[in-house]
Amino acid sequence: MHSTLEITLILLVAAVLGVVAFRMLKQPPMLGYLTVGVLIGPHALGLASESTATSTLSEFGVVFLMFSIGLEFSLPKLKSMRRNVFGLGMAQVVVTIAVIMAGSGVLAWLLPNYFSHSWSASFALGSALAMSSTAIVLKLLTERLELESEHGRRITAILLFQDLAVVPLLILIPALARPGADLLTDLGLAAAKAVFVLVLLLSFGQTLLRRWFRIVVQRRSQELFMLNLLLVTLGAAWITEMAGLSLALGAFIAGMLISETEFRLQVEEDIKPFRDVLLGLFFISVGMMLDMRLVFDNLLLVLAL
């Protein structure tokens, strides 16, 4: 049993070695984090194990990444992207689910001895494969300086829609296993709650944030400014999580609202250390969850998927 300090030291040493090695190989640092996560995880060398504290800190890394991404956007820019968000984003999710469901049916018909067809299971699989890792994709776009490119904006729009689509999917998939579940009522309540929270944040959030930040800045305390920044970021993430949405979406909205204030540049500089360190921890924790024996035991299925 490792103490918290020992686990922290192991994670830091692994992070440093992984980033140095992959930088020398001219590869993204993210791959270094994932690789050392696999190596030190419980399914390999067993030097570190997953814990609640590690998982919580790693989630904060995604929150701060999405907050900093939000600082690159603004409300007018988001409005101009609505066609991509609700057009391209919806098309990506719907088409992926439809293709997986159709492919599952064809495989079950061609190879009945190997595949059994269940439309609910096919829908669940399609829903999982329709989702992407917002943290990984946006981190790569940021490293390549492609976030503001045309394809970068479209990818971001699709990821935003996926964050919204998680809500109905998390209601639909468990409901499929419960005959007689009041699906329409559950979906309606979830949609109403999500819309209310988003409208509230987007309509009144910027005015409140600008006034509050001015009050904080007048106190002339860097410590107070940082505490306020952490409060706003994590508070917005908590609000959207309570509404059934993702933590990342709330942090993105908070960053987007601050981007139109005069405090954007200072906020961007102050958030970087938290974002980069905690995001590295997030990628290590993802690597720690990967059981390579399971991958190799099902290699053909993994490659096919």
C-alpha positions as a LaTeX table, in Angstrom:
\begin{tabular}{lrrr}
\hline
Residue & $x$ (\AA) & $y$ (\AA) & $z$ (\AA) \\
\hline
Met1 & 0.00 & 0.00 & 0.00 \\
His2 & 1.55 & 3.27 & $-1.10$ \\
Ser3 & 1.07 & 6.50 & 0.82 \\
Thr4 & $-0.40$ & 9.56 & $-0.91$ \\
Leu5 & 3.06 & 11.16 & $-1.00$ \\
Glu6 & 4.63 & 8.06 & $-2.59$ \\
Ile7 & 1.93 & 7.86 & $-5.25$ \\
Thr8 & 2.35 & 11.58 & $-5.99$ \\
Leu9 & 6.13 & 11.16 & $-6.37$ \\
Ile10 & 5.66 & 8.12 & $-8.63$ \\
Leu11 & 3.24 & 10.07 & $-10.84$ \\
Leu12 & 5.58 & 13.07 & $-11.04$ \\
Val13 & 8.65 & 10.95 & $-11.88$ \\
Ala14 & 6.65 & 9.03 & $-14.50$ \\
Ala15 & 5.30 & 12.25 & $-16.01$ \\
Val16 & 8.75 & 13.83 & $-16.29$ \\
Leu17 & 10.36 & 10.74 & $-17.82$ \\
Gly18 & 7.45 & 10.18 & $-20.21$ \\
Val19 & 7.43 & 13.76 & $-21.50$ \\
Val20 & 11.25 & 13.86 & $-21.88$ \\
Ala21 & 11.31 & 10.53 & $-23.77$ \\
Phe22 & 8.52 & 11.41 & $-26.18$ \\
Arg23 & 9.86 & 14.93 & $-26.76$ \\
Met24 & 13.16 & 13.34 & $-27.80$ \\
Leu25 & 11.19 & 11.13 & $-30.20$ \\
Lys26 & 9.40 & 14.27 & $-31.50$ \\
Gln27 & 6.03 & 12.88 & $-30.38$ \\
Pro28 & 3.24 & 14.67 & $-28.49$ \\
Pro29 & 3.71 & 14.71 & $-24.69$ \\
Met30 & 0.20 & 13.30 & $-24.36$ \\
Leu31 & 1.44 & 9.96 & $-25.71$ \\
Gly32 & 4.15 & 9.99 & $-23.05$ \\
Tyr33 & 1.57 & 10.52 & $-20.29$ \\
Leu34 & $-0.63$ & 7.70 & $-21.61$ \\
Thr35 & 2.32 & 5.30 & $-22.01$ \\
Val36 & 3.74 & 5.82 & $-18.53$ \\
Gly37 & 0.20 & 5.53 & $-17.16$ \\
Val38 & $-0.08$ & 2.07 & $-18.71$ \\
Leu39 & 3.36 & 1.06 & $-17.42$ \\
Ile40 & 2.94 & 2.13 & $-13.79$ \\
Gly41 & $-0.75$ & 1.17 & $-13.59$ \\
Pro42 & $-2.26$ & $-1.82$ & $-11.77$ \\
His43 & $-2.39$ & $-3.88$ & $-15.00$ \\
Ala44 & 1.36 & $-3.64$ & $-15.65$ \\
Leu45 & 4.12 & $-2.87$ & $-13.09$ \\
Gly46 & 1.60 & $-2.00$ & $-10.38$ \\
Leu47 & 3.65 & 0.92 & $-9.06$ \\
Ala48 & 0.52 & 3.04 & $-8.64$ \\
Ser49 & $-3.16$ & 2.30 & $-8.38$ \\
Glu50 & $-6.25$ & 4.33 & $-9.18$ \\
Ser51 & $-7.72$ & 6.31 & $-6.31$ \\
Thr52 & $-10.59$ & 8.70 & $-5.77$ \\
Ala53 & $-8.18$ & 11.58 & $-5.18$ \\
Thr54 & $-6.28$ & 10.86 & $-8.42$ \\
Ser55 & $-9.48$ & 10.61 & $-10.44$ \\
Thr56 & $-10.83$ & 13.85 & $-9.00$ \\
Leu57 & $-7.64$ & 15.79 & $-9.68$ \\
Ser58 & $-7.47$ & 14.43 & $-13.23$ \\
Glu59 & $-11.04$ & 15.59 & $-13.87$ \\
Phe60 & $-9.97$ & 19.08 & $-12.84$ \\
Gly61 & $-7.37$ & 18.95 & $-15.60$ \\
Val62 & $-10.11$ & 18.51 & $-18.21$ \\
Val63 & $-12.11$ & 21.31 & $-16.57$ \\
Phe64 & $-9.23$ & 23.78 & $-16.82$ \\
Leu65 & $-8.44$ & 22.70 & $-20.40$ \\
Met66 & $-12.02$ & 23.39 & $-21.46$ \\
Phe67 & $-11.98$ & 26.70 & $-19.57$ \\
Ser68 & $-8.87$ & 27.83 & $-21.47$ \\
Ile69 & $-10.42$ & 26.67 & $-24.76$ \\
Gly70 & $-13.50$ & 28.73 & $-23.90$ \\
Leu71 & $-11.27$ & 31.80 & $-23.53$ \\
Glu72 & $-10.52$ & 31.49 & $-27.26$ \\
Phe73 & $-14.21$ & 31.80 & $-28.10$ \\
Ser74 & $-16.96$ & 34.34 & $-27.50$ \\
Leu75 & $-20.75$ & 34.36 & $-27.46$ \\
Pro76 & $-21.02$ & 35.86 & $-31.00$ \\
Lys77 & $-18.55$ & 33.27 & $-32.28$ \\
Leu78 & $-20.55$ & 30.47 & $-30.65$ \\
Lys79 & $-23.75$ & 31.79 & $-32.26$ \\
Ser80 & $-22.03$ & 31.80 & $-35.64$ \\
Met81 & $-21.10$ & 28.13 & $-35.03$ \\
Arg82 & $-24.65$ & 26.98 & $-34.26$ \\
Arg83 & $-25.06$ & 25.46 & $-37.72$ \\
Asn84 & $-21.95$ & 23.37 & $-37.20$ \\
Val85 & $-22.89$ & 22.46 & $-33.61$ \\
Phe86 & $-26.48$ & 21.39 & $-34.31$ \\
Gly87 & $-26.02$ & 20.45 & $-37.96$ \\
Leu88 & $-22.62$ & 18.84 & $-38.36$ \\
Gly89 & $-22.47$ & 17.69 & $-34.73$ \\
Met90 & $-25.90$ & 16.07 & $-34.80$ \\
Ala91 & $-25.15$ & 14.45 & $-38.16$ \\
Gln92 & $-21.93$ & 12.93 & $-36.80$ \\
Val93 & $-23.66$ & 11.38 & $-33.78$ \\
Val94 & $-26.79$ & 10.17 & $-35.63$ \\
Val95 & $-24.91$ & 8.78 & $-38.66$ \\
Thr96 & $-22.35$ & 6.96 & $-36.47$ \\
Ile97 & $-25.08$ & 5.30 & $-34.39$ \\
Ala98 & $-27.05$ & 4.36 & $-37.54$ \\
Val99 & $-24.00$ & 2.88 & $-39.29$ \\
Ile100 & $-23.02$ & 0.80 & $-36.23$ \\
Met101 & $-26.57$ & $-0.49$ & $-35.78$ \\
Ala102 & $-26.83$ & $-1.39$ & $-39.49$ \\
Gly103 & $-23.40$ & $-3.02$ & $-39.46$ \\
Ser104 & $-24.30$ & $-5.08$ & $-36.38$ \\
Gly105 & $-27.43$ & $-6.32$ & $-38.11$ \\
Val106 & $-25.51$ & $-7.29$ & $-41.25$ \\
Leu107 & $-22.84$ & $-9.13$ & $-39.24$ \\
Ala108 & $-25.49$ & $-11.03$ & $-37.28$ \\
Trp109 & $-27.17$ & $-12.03$ & $-40.56$ \\
Leu110 & $-23.92$ & $-13.08$ & $-42.29$ \\
Leu111 & $-22.31$ & $-14.75$ & $-39.26$ \\
Pro112 & $-25.11$ & $-15.92$ & $-36.97$ \\
Asn113 & $-22.80$ & $-18.33$ & $-35.13$ \\
Tyr114 & $-20.49$ & $-15.52$ & $-34.04$ \\
Phe115 & $-22.76$ & $-12.50$ & $-33.64$ \\
Ser116 & $-26.15$ & $-12.21$ & $-31.98$ \\
His117 & $-28.16$ & $-9.13$ & $-32.91$ \\
Ser118 & $-29.88$ & $-6.93$ & $-30.35$ \\
Trp119 & $-30.91$ & $-3.47$ & $-31.49$ \\
Ser120 & $-30.59$ & $-2.09$ & $-27.96$ \\
Ala121 & $-27.03$ & $-3.45$ & $-27.62$ \\
Ser122 & $-26.19$ & $-2.11$ & $-31.09$ \\
Phe123 & $-27.56$ & 1.29 & $-30.10$ \\
Ala124 & $-25.43$ & 1.32 & $-26.93$ \\
Leu125 & $-22.32$ & 0.38 & $-28.92$ \\
Gly126 & $-23.05$ & 3.00 & $-31.57$ \\
Ser127 & $-23.57$ & 5.64 & $-28.90$ \\
Ala128 & $-20.22$ & 4.82 & $-27.29$ \\
Leu129 & $-18.36$ & 4.93 & $-30.61$ \\
Ala130 & $-20.07$ & 8.21 & $-31.57$ \\
Met131 & $-18.42$ & 9.97 & $-28.63$ \\
Ser132 & $-14.89$ & 11.40 & $-28.67$ \\
Ser133 & $-12.50$ & 12.45 & $-25.92$ \\
Thr134 & $-12.87$ & 16.22 & $-25.76$ \\
Ala135 & $-9.68$ & 16.50 & $-23.69$ \\
Ile136 & $-7.51$ & 14.49 & $-26.09$ \\
Val137 & $-8.79$ & 16.02 & $-29.33$ \\
Leu138 & $-8.68$ & 19.65 & $-28.17$ \\
Lys139 & $-5.27$ & 19.13 & $-26.56$ \\
Leu140 & $-3.91$ & 17.92 & $-29.93$ \\
Leu141 & $-5.52$ & 20.82 & $-31.80$ \\
Thr142 & $-4.05$ & 23.29 & $-29.31$ \\
Glu143 & $-0.54$ & 21.79 & $-29.59$ \\
Arg144 & $-0.74$ & 21.99 & $-33.40$ \\
Leu145 & $-2.08$ & 25.58 & $-33.31$ \\
Glu146 & $-5.09$ & 24.42 & $-35.33$ \\
Leu147 & $-7.85$ & 25.43 & $-32.92$ \\
Glu148 & $-8.73$ & 28.56 & $-34.93$ \\
Ser149 & $-8.50$ & 26.82 & $-38.32$ \\
Glu150 & $-11.66$ & 25.95 & $-40.26$ \\
His151 & $-11.42$ & 22.25 & $-39.45$ \\
Gly152 & $-10.51$ & 23.11 & $-35.84$ \\
Arg153 & $-13.72$ & 25.10 & $-35.40$ \\
Arg154 & $-15.78$ & 22.30 & $-36.95$ \\
Ile155 & $-14.18$ & 19.69 & $-34.71$ \\
Thr156 & $-14.85$ & 21.87 & $-31.67$ \\
Ala157 & $-18.49$ & 22.25 & $-32.74$ \\
Ile158 & $-18.88$ & 18.47 & $-33.02$ \\
Leu159 & $-17.30$ & 17.97 & $-29.58$ \\
Leu160 & $-19.69$ & 20.53 & $-28.06$ \\
Phe161 & $-22.68$ & 18.70 & $-29.51$ \\
Gln162 & $-21.33$ & 15.41 & $-28.18$ \\
Asp163 & $-21.19$ & 16.92 & $-24.68$ \\
Leu164 & $-24.87$ & 17.87 & $-25.09$ \\
Ala165 & $-25.79$ & 14.48 & $-26.57$ \\
Val166 & $-24.40$ & 12.68 & $-23.52$ \\
Val167 & $-27.47$ & 13.74 & $-21.51$ \\
Pro168 & $-30.17$ & 11.96 & $-23.57$ \\
Leu169 & $-27.87$ & 9.00 & $-24.26$ \\
Leu170 & $-27.23$ & 8.42 & $-20.54$ \\
Ile171 & $-31.00$ & 8.35 & $-20.04$ \\
Leu172 & $-31.83$ & 6.24 & $-23.10$ \\
Ile173 & $-29.27$ & 3.45 & $-22.68$ \\
Pro174 & $-30.21$ & 2.40 & $-19.09$ \\
Ala175 & $-33.93$ & 2.83 & $-19.94$ \\
Leu176 & $-33.64$ & 0.27 & $-22.75$ \\
Ala177 & $-32.91$ & $-2.37$ & $-20.10$ \\
Arg178 & $-35.96$ & $-1.37$ & $-18.03$ \\
Pro179 & $-39.23$ & $-2.26$ & $-19.75$ \\
Gly180 & $-41.98$ & 0.17 & $-18.89$ \\
Ala181 & $-39.64$ & 3.04 & $-18.00$ \\
Asp182 & $-41.23$ & 6.49 & $-18.49$ \\
Leu183 & $-38.69$ & 7.46 & $-21.12$ \\
Leu184 & $-40.42$ & 10.55 & $-22.52$ \\
Thr185 & $-40.88$ & 12.08 & $-19.07$ \\
Asp186 & $-37.24$ & 11.47 & $-18.13$ \\
Leu187 & $-35.99$ & 12.96 & $-21.41$ \\
Gly188 & $-38.31$ & 15.95 & $-21.12$ \\
Leu189 & $-37.21$ & 16.77 & $-17.57$ \\
Ala190 & $-33.52$ & 16.38 & $-18.44$ \\
Ala191 & $-33.87$ & 18.57 & $-21.55$ \\
Ala192 & $-35.78$ & 21.28 & $-19.66$ \\
Lys193 & $-33.19$ & 21.35 & $-16.88$ \\
Ala194 & $-30.26$ & 21.50 & $-19.32$ \\
Val195 & $-31.86$ & 24.28 & $-21.41$ \\
Phe196 & $-32.69$ & 26.31 & $-18.31$ \\
Val197 & $-29.11$ & 26.14 & $-16.99$ \\
Leu198 & $-27.53$ & 26.97 & $-20.37$ \\
Val199 & $-29.87$ & 29.91 & $-20.98$ \\
Leu200 & $-29.24$ & 31.20 & $-17.46$ \\
Leu201 & $-25.45$ & 31.02 & $-17.83$ \\
Leu202 & $-25.36$ & 32.51 & $-21.33$ \\
Ser203 & $-27.92$ & 35.27 & $-20.63$ \\
Phe204 & $-26.79$ & 36.59 & $-17.26$ \\
Gly205 & $-23.37$ & 35.03 & $-16.71$ \\
Gln206 & $-21.25$ & 37.58 & $-18.56$ \\
Thr207 & $-22.77$ & 40.64 & $-16.87$ \\
Leu208 & $-22.40$ & 39.10 & $-13.42$ \\
Leu209 & $-18.84$ & 37.92 & $-14.09$ \\
Arg210 & $-17.69$ & 41.31 & $-15.38$ \\
Arg211 & $-19.08$ & 43.15 & $-12.35$ \\
Trp212 & $-17.73$ & 40.58 & $-9.91$ \\
Phe213 & $-14.25$ & 40.54 & $-11.45$ \\
Arg214 & $-14.10$ & 44.35 & $-11.24$ \\
Ile215 & $-14.87$ & 44.17 & $-7.54$ \\
Val216 & $-12.15$ & 41.54 & $-7.05$ \\
Val217 & $-9.55$ & 43.48 & $-9.08$ \\
Gln218 & $-10.17$ & 46.61 & $-7.01$ \\
Arg219 & $-8.93$ & 44.73 & $-3.95$ \\
Arg220 & $-5.48$ & 44.56 & $-5.66$ \\
Ser221 & $-4.72$ & 41.03 & $-4.45$ \\
Gln222 & $-3.25$ & 38.42 & $-6.79$ \\
Glu223 & $-4.14$ & 35.71 & $-4.29$ \\
Leu224 & $-7.78$ & 36.82 & $-4.24$ \\
Phe225 & $-7.86$ & 36.96 & $-8.04$ \\
Met226 & $-6.59$ & 33.37 & $-8.29$ \\
Leu227 & $-9.06$ & 32.12 & $-5.69$ \\
Asn228 & $-11.87$ & 33.84 & $-7.57$ \\
Leu229 & $-10.72$ & 32.31 & $-10.86$ \\
Leu230 & $-10.76$ & 28.82 & $-9.36$ \\
Leu231 & $-14.18$ & 29.47 & $-7.83$ \\
Val232 & $-15.69$ & 30.63 & $-11.14$ \\
Thr233 & $-14.22$ & 27.73 & $-13.15$ \\
Leu234 & $-15.16$ & 24.95 & $-10.76$ \\
Gly235 & $-18.48$ & 26.62 & $-9.88$ \\
Ala236 & $-19.62$ & 26.71 & $-13.51$ \\
Ala237 & $-18.51$ & 23.07 & $-13.95$ \\
Trp238 & $-20.50$ & 22.09 & $-10.85$ \\
Ile239 & $-23.65$ & 23.90 & $-12.06$ \\
Thr240 & $-23.69$ & 22.06 & $-15.40$ \\
Glu241 & $-22.91$ & 18.74 & $-13.72$ \\
Met242 & $-25.90$ & 19.24 & $-11.41$ \\
Ala243 & $-28.02$ & 19.83 & $-14.53$ \\
Gly244 & $-26.92$ & 16.47 & $-15.95$ \\
Leu245 & $-24.43$ & 17.99 & $-18.38$ \\
Ser246 & $-20.67$ & 17.51 & $-18.36$ \\
Leu247 & $-18.17$ & 19.31 & $-16.15$ \\
Ala248 & $-16.24$ & 20.28 & $-19.28$ \\
Leu249 & $-19.21$ & 22.08 & $-20.85$ \\
Gly250 & $-19.68$ & 24.32 & $-17.80$ \\
Ala251 & $-15.99$ & 25.22 & $-17.72$ \\
Phe252 & $-16.07$ & 25.98 & $-21.46$ \\
Ile253 & $-19.03$ & 28.34 & $-21.00$ \\
Ala254 & $-17.28$ & 30.10 & $-18.09$ \\
Gly255 & $-14.17$ & 30.64 & $-20.20$ \\
Met256 & $-16.24$ & 31.87 & $-23.13$ \\
Leu257 & $-18.05$ & 34.43 & $-20.94$ \\
Ile258 & $-14.77$ & 35.75 & $-19.49$ \\
Ser259 & $-13.25$ & 35.96 & $-22.99$ \\
Glu260 & $-15.35$ & 39.06 & $-23.73$ \\
Thr261 & $-14.20$ & 40.88 & $-20.60$ \\
Glu262 & $-11.05$ & 42.97 & $-20.13$ \\
Phe263 & $-9.61$ & 40.30 & $-17.80$ \\
Arg264 & $-9.15$ & 37.61 & $-20.44$ \\
Leu265 & $-5.36$ & 37.88 & $-20.89$ \\
Gln266 & $-4.61$ & 37.86 & $-17.16$ \\
Val267 & $-6.95$ & 34.90 & $-16.62$ \\
Glu268 & $-5.33$ & 32.99 & $-19.49$ \\
Glu269 & $-1.85$ & 33.36 & $-17.98$ \\
Asp270 & $-2.96$ & 32.46 & $-14.46$ \\
Ile271 & $-4.80$ & 29.28 & $-15.48$ \\
Lys272 & $-1.98$ & 27.70 & $-17.52$ \\
Pro273 & $-0.02$ & 26.06 & $-14.65$ \\
Phe274 & $-3.14$ & 24.38 & $-13.25$ \\
Arg275 & $-4.30$ & 23.27 & $-16.67$ \\
Asp276 & $-1.06$ & 21.69 & $-17.89$ \\
Val277 & $-0.12$ & 19.88 & $-14.67$ \\
Leu278 & $-3.59$ & 18.49 & $-13.96$ \\
Leu279 & $-4.19$ & 17.59 & $-17.60$ \\
Gly280 & $-1.00$ & 15.53 & $-17.57$ \\
Leu281 & $-2.36$ & 13.73 & $-14.51$ \\
Phe282 & $-5.60$ & 13.10 & $-16.41$ \\
Phe283 & $-3.79$ & 11.39 & $-19.28$ \\
Ile284 & $-1.73$ & 9.29 & $-16.85$ \\
Ser285 & $-4.91$ & 8.18 & $-15.06$ \\
Val286 & $-6.44$ & 7.19 & $-18.43$ \\
Gly287 & $-3.36$ & 5.09 & $-19.19$ \\
Met288 & $-3.60$ & 3.44 & $-15.77$ \\
Met289 & $-7.11$ & 2.19 & $-16.59$ \\
Leu290 & $-5.96$ & 0.43 & $-19.77$ \\
Asp291 & $-5.47$ & $-3.32$ & $-19.41$ \\
Met292 & $-3.24$ & $-4.33$ & $-22.34$ \\
Arg293 & $-3.90$ & $-8.04$ & $-21.69$ \\
Leu294 & $-7.57$ & $-7.43$ & $-22.37$ \\
Val295 & $-6.63$ & $-5.63$ & $-25.58$ \\
Phe296 & $-4.38$ & $-8.45$ & $-26.80$ \\
Asp297 & $-6.91$ & $-11.14$ & $-25.83$ \\
Asn298 & $-9.47$ & $-9.38$ & $-28.03$ \\
Leu299 & $-7.11$ & $-7.89$ & $-30.58$ \\
Leu300 & $-9.16$ & $-8.69$ & $-33.70$ \\
Leu301 & $-12.34$ & $-7.26$ & $-32.17$ \\
Val302 & $-10.48$ & $-4.13$ & $-30.99$ \\
Leu303 & $-8.96$ & $-3.56$ & $-34.42$ \\
Ala304 & $-12.32$ & $-4.12$ & $-36.10$ \\
Leu305 & $-14.03$ & $-1.60$ & $-33.81$ \\
\hline
\end{tabular}
